[in-house]
Amino acid sequence: DQQVKQNSPSLSVQEGRISILNCDYTNSMFDYFLWYKKYPAEGPTFLISISSIKDKNEDGRFTVFLNKSAKHLSLHIVPSQPGDSAVYFCAASSSGSARQLTFGSGTQLTVLP
Amino acid sequence: EAQVTQNPRYLITVTGKKLTVTCSQNMNHEYMSWYRQDPGLGLRQIYYSMNVEVTDKGDVPEGYKVSRKEKRNFPLILESPSPNQTSLYFCASHGGTEAFFGQGTRLTVV
């Protein structure tokens, strides 16, 4: 049973527009959430995280929103750039830290020039 | 520079031939882990280690072994590889706020 779900395998967005990637989770013990970006032939790289005591965290063009009651988080990228084209994974932990991560299946984002 | 180094990057082997994938980190992290990535399944944890000589099974441990004799190294061992272990493998070193991943090892078992 997948505890972290990314229901959209792919997403295409025009350059300059907003990209919204979604992630749902089922385990109410999760208290720390992360987003990773992965290019082909490379390892995942950390993008942004959020603790369950917050509902929003922002870092430059990237914002993560957490809706605990809906068990839903989303990553907003504004404005989207062609270099953002990658697979995005959300991950969750019940340790309050980046240990013991459970990952979603990923969303392939394509930003069209 | 924070680094997780995996070797080899690519490996083709035959069923039953023992192999080891090495992983080393330079961040003095206590917690390290191994994941495999398969299409449509994301990253699934194979084994993790909370410190030297402390290891435990993740979600998909069957067919794998690990050891943690030193803090910086966390090798993944496949004693008798089978074709269903053909996958992309990632080692990770976990800090408090993020995990750092190696570049991956693409393993093909024929």
Contacts between the chains, C-beta under 8 A, distances in Angstrom:
chain1	res1	chain2	res2	distance
A	4	B	42	7.8
A	6	B	42	7.6
A	9	B	40	7.5
A	34	B	98	6.7
A	34	B	99	7.7
A	36	B	101	7.9
A	41	B	103	7.6
A	41	B	104	7.5
A	42	B	103	6.0
A	42	B	104	7.3
A	43	B	4	7.4
A	43	B	90	5.6
A	43	B	101	3.5
A	43	B	102	5.3
A	43	B	103	4.9
A	43	B	104	5.4
A	44	B	43	7.3
A	44	B	90	7.1
A	44	B	101	4.8
A	45	B	101	7.3
A	46	B	98	4.1
A	46	B	99	7.1
A	46	B	100	7.4
A	49	B	97	6.1
A	49	B	98	6.6
A	89	B	42	6.2
A	89	B	43	6.6
A	91	B	43	7.9
A	97	B	94	7.7
A	97	B	96	4.9
A	97	B	97	7.0
A	98	B	94	5.2
A	98	B	95	6.1
A	98	B	96	6.4
A	98	B	97	5.7
A	98	B	98	5.0
A	98	B	99	4.8
A	99	B	31	5.0
A	99	B	94	5.0
A	99	B	99	7.9
A	100	B	45	7.9
A	100	B	48	7.1
A	101	B	33	7.9
A	101	B	45	7.4
A	101	B	92	8.0
A	101	B	94	7.8
A	101	B	99	6.2
A	102	B	45	7.7
A	103	B	35	7.6
A	103	B	42	4.4
A	103	B	43	4.2
A	103	B	44	7.5
A	104	B	42	5.4
A	105	B	40	5.8
A	105	B	41	6.0
A	105	B	42	4.0
A	106	B	42	5.4
